[in-house]
Amino acid sequence: MKISYVPGADLRDDDAAIVKAVNKEAFPGGGNTMVIGVRNQVGAIYLKVEAVGLAEFMGVIGCFEKLKFTDELEDSGSMKDGCDAIFSK
């Protein structure tokens, strides 16, 4: 798993808690890389998580659901802004 920040985008107030929770979902394995975007309070994607394999991807998705985030791409079936899922709160 790789976590990266979008240059110039403001961090969320709860960024440290988000990163800590996401890091717990690292899962050794393999597969395709899927990108999860996270929006900051002004609606810009500020953080991207590259999850490798379906197990890691689903773990990160579950993490955001536990944190009460919603995925704007949940029912779309397509990518947006290079992301397979985009979470906001």
C-alpha positions as CSV (number, residue, x, y, z in Angstrom):
1,M,0.0,0.0,0.0
2,K,1.2,3.5,-0.8
3,I,-0.3,6.7,0.7
4,S,0.5,10.0,-1.0
5,Y,-0.6,13.6,-0.7
6,V,-1.7,15.8,-3.6
7,P,0.7,18.7,-3.8
8,G,-0.9,22.0,-2.8
9,A,-4.1,20.5,-1.3
10,D,-5.1,21.3,2.2
11,L,-5.1,18.4,4.7
12,R,-8.2,17.4,6.5
13,D,-8.4,18.2,10.2
14,D,-8.7,14.5,10.9
15,D,-5.8,13.5,8.6
16,A,-3.7,11.8,11.3
17,A,-6.5,9.5,12.4
18,I,-7.3,8.7,8.7
19,V,-3.7,7.7,7.9
20,K,-3.4,5.7,11.1
21,A,-6.6,3.7,10.4
22,V,-5.7,3.1,6.8
23,N,-2.2,1.9,7.6
24,K,-3.8,-0.9,9.8
25,E,-5.3,-2.3,6.6
26,A,-2.0,-3.1,4.9
27,F,-2.4,-6.7,3.6
28,P,0.5,-8.6,2.1
29,G,-0.5,-10.1,-1.2
30,G,-0.7,-9.1,-4.8
31,G,-2.9,-8.1,-7.6
32,N,-3.9,-5.0,-9.4
33,T,-3.4,-1.6,-7.9
34,M,-6.5,0.4,-7.2
35,V,-6.5,4.0,-6.2
36,I,-8.7,5.5,-3.4
37,G,-9.0,9.3,-3.2
38,V,-10.0,11.2,-0.1
39,R,-11.6,14.7,-0.3
40,N,-10.7,17.4,2.2
41,Q,-13.2,19.8,3.8
42,V,-13.3,22.0,0.7
43,G,-14.0,19.1,-1.6
44,A,-10.6,18.6,-3.3
45,I,-8.9,15.3,-3.4
46,Y,-6.0,15.7,-1.0
47,L,-4.9,12.1,-0.3
48,K,-4.5,9.0,-2.5
49,V,-4.2,5.5,-1.3
50,E,-2.9,2.9,-3.7
51,A,-4.1,-0.5,-2.5
52,V,-2.6,-3.6,-4.1
53,G,-5.0,-6.5,-4.6
54,L,-8.6,-6.9,-3.8
55,A,-8.1,-7.8,-0.1
56,E,-6.2,-4.7,0.7
57,F,-8.6,-2.5,-1.4
58,M,-11.6,-3.9,0.5
59,G,-9.9,-3.4,3.8
60,V,-9.3,0.2,3.1
61,I,-12.9,0.6,1.8
62,G,-14.1,-0.9,5.1
63,C,-11.8,1.4,7.1
64,F,-13.4,4.5,5.5
65,E,-16.9,3.1,6.0
66,K,-16.1,2.7,9.7
67,L,-14.9,6.3,9.8
68,K,-18.4,7.3,8.4
69,F,-17.1,8.4,5.0
70,T,-19.2,7.8,1.9
71,D,-17.9,6.7,-1.5
72,E,-19.2,8.9,-4.3
73,L,-18.3,6.2,-6.9
74,E,-20.0,3.3,-5.0
75,D,-22.7,2.7,-7.7
76,S,-21.0,4.2,-10.7
77,G,-18.9,1.3,-11.9
78,S,-16.3,3.7,-13.4
79,M,-13.2,5.6,-12.4
80,K,-13.1,9.4,-11.8
81,D,-10.0,11.6,-11.5
82,G,-7.8,8.4,-11.7
83,C,-9.5,6.9,-8.6
84,D,-11.5,3.7,-8.2
85,A,-13.2,5.1,-5.1
86,I,-13.4,8.6,-3.7
87,F,-14.4,9.2,-0.1
88,S,-15.7,12.3,1.6
89,K,-17.5,13.2,4.7
